[in-house]
Amino acid sequence: MTGLVSVTAADQLRQAFGCFPSGVTAVCAVIGSEPVGLAASSFTSVSIEPPLVSVCMQHSSTTWPRLRERPRLGLSVLAEGQDEICARLAGKTGDRFAGTRWYTADDGSVFLHGATLWVDCTIHAEVPAGDHDIVLLHVHGLRTDTAAAPLVFHGSRFRRLADV
């Protein structure tokens, strides 16, 4: 293909990857008596049998090492209007769950109210991939709210889907 330029800077690559819209998830669990979670925009379905999804976790994350030790994880696909929740979960400081309604399952997984999809899962495998790990999650249960529009991240900002 003509017109392609070589990738020489991380900023160029980040900008190029931003051309692809993605949903945003919250991966959460209770540790002690407090919810712990992070935002991940690299969520995708992987397999029907066995039921698997994936997220990518950056090696520099200080939250993922804490979550990876939990027996169960709650994954919430964020809905339109949950951009402030996403920003808090992506932040490095402050109370990530301030003003956020959440609930915990008996197994310690945490789910956010108002999401469009909730997935109860365990880690199936982790695959090193550059500066991230691809985390394959085994789906044990799920619940959907098909009426809720998903939160979409594109071009370094949140967007809305339009009906056509």
C-alpha positions in Angstrom: 0.0 0.0 0.0 1.4 3.4 -0.9 1.3 6.4 1.3 2.1 4.5 4.5 4.7 6.1 6.9 6.9 4.2 9.3 6.0 4.5 12.9 8.8 6.3 14.7 7.1 7.7 17.8 4.8 6.3 20.4 2.6 9.4 20.1 2.1 8.7 16.4 1.1 5.1 17.1 -1.2 6.2 19.9 -2.9 8.6 17.6 -3.3 6.0 14.9 -4.8 3.5 17.3 -7.2 6.2 18.4 -8.8 6.0 14.9 -10.5 2.8 15.9 -13.4 3.3 18.3 -13.7 1.0 21.3 -16.0 0.4 24.2 -14.8 1.0 27.7 -14.9 -1.6 30.6 -14.3 -1.5 34.3 -12.5 -4.5 35.7 -13.2 -4.6 39.5 -13.2 -6.7 42.7 -13.4 -6.3 46.4 -10.1 -6.3 48.2 -10.5 -6.3 52.0 -13.8 -4.4 52.2 -13.1 -1.8 49.5 -13.8 -1.9 45.7 -10.7 -1.8 43.6 -10.9 -1.3 39.8 -9.5 0.1 36.6 -10.7 1.1 33.2 -9.7 -0.9 30.1 -10.7 0.0 26.5 -9.2 -3.1 24.9 -12.1 -5.4 25.6 -13.2 -8.0 23.0 -15.0 -11.3 22.7 -12.7 -14.2 22.0 -14.6 -17.6 22.1 -18.0 -19.1 22.5 -16.7 -22.5 23.6 -15.2 -22.1 26.1 -16.7 -18.7 26.8 -13.8 -16.2 26.8 -13.3 -12.5 26.5 -10.1 -10.5 26.7 -8.7 -7.2 28.0 -5.2 -5.8 27.8 -3.3 -4.7 30.9 -0.4 -2.3 30.8 2.7 -3.6 32.6 3.0 -0.3 34.5 -0.4 -0.7 36.1 -0.3 -0.7 39.9 -3.9 -1.8 40.1 -3.8 -4.9 37.9 -1.3 -6.8 40.1 -3.8 -6.5 43.0 -6.8 -7.5 40.9 -5.0 -10.5 39.3 -4.8 -12.2 42.7 -8.6 -12.2 43.2 -10.5 -15.4 42.6 -13.3 -13.6 40.6 -13.4 -10.4 38.7 -16.4 -8.3 37.6 -16.2 -6.7 34.2 -18.7 -3.9 33.5 -19.1 -2.5 30.0 -19.7 1.1 30.6 -22.7 2.9 29.2 -23.2 6.3 27.7 -23.0 8.9 30.4 -20.5 7.0 32.5 -17.6 8.9 31.2 -16.8 10.5 34.6 -16.7 7.1 36.1 -14.3 5.9 33.4 -12.1 9.0 34.0 -11.9 8.2 37.7 -11.1 4.5 37.1 -8.4 5.5 34.7 -6.9 8.0 37.2 -3.8 7.5 39.2 -5.0 9.2 42.3 -8.1 9.9 44.3 -11.1 7.8 45.1 -11.9 5.8 41.9 -15.4 4.9 43.2 -16.5 8.3 44.5 -20.1 8.9 43.6 -20.3 5.5 41.8 -23.0 3.0 42.6 -21.6 -0.5 42.6 -22.5 -3.9 44.0 -20.5 -6.9 44.8 -21.3 -10.6 44.2 -20.8 -13.2 46.9 -17.5 -14.2 45.1 -16.0 -10.7 45.5 -16.5 -9.5 41.9 -17.7 -5.9 41.7 -20.1 -4.5 39.1 -21.1 -0.9 38.3 -24.7 0.1 38.2 -25.9 1.5 34.9 -23.5 -0.5 32.7 -24.7 -2.2 29.5 -23.1 -5.6 30.2 -21.8 -7.3 33.3 -19.5 -10.3 33.1 -18.5 -12.5 36.1 -15.1 -14.0 35.2 -11.9 -15.6 36.2 -8.5 -15.4 34.6 -8.0 -18.1 32.0 -4.5 -17.1 30.8 -2.2 -14.2 30.4 -0.1 -13.7 27.3 2.8 -11.2 27.3 2.5 -8.8 24.4 4.9 -5.9 24.3 4.2 -3.4 27.1 0.9 -5.1 27.9 -0.4 -8.5 28.8 -3.4 -9.9 26.9 -5.6 -11.3 29.7 -8.1 -14.0 28.7 -11.0 -14.2 31.0 -13.3 -17.2 31.4 -17.0 -16.1 31.5 -19.0 -17.7 34.4 -22.1 -15.5 34.2 -23.4 -12.4 32.6 -26.2 -9.9 32.5 -27.1 -7.4 29.8 -29.1 -4.2 29.5 -29.6 -4.0 25.8 -31.5 -0.7 26.1 -28.4 1.1 27.4 -26.1 2.6 24.7 -22.4 1.8 25.2 -19.8 4.4 26.1 -17.6 4.8 23.1 -14.0 6.0 23.1 -12.6 7.4 19.8 -9.9 9.9 19.0 -9.0 10.4 22.7 -12.5 11.4 23.7 -15.9 9.9 24.4 -18.5 9.8 21.7 -22.1 8.7 21.2 -23.4 6.2 18.7 -26.0 7.5 16.2 -29.0 5.6 14.9 -29.1 5.6 11.1 
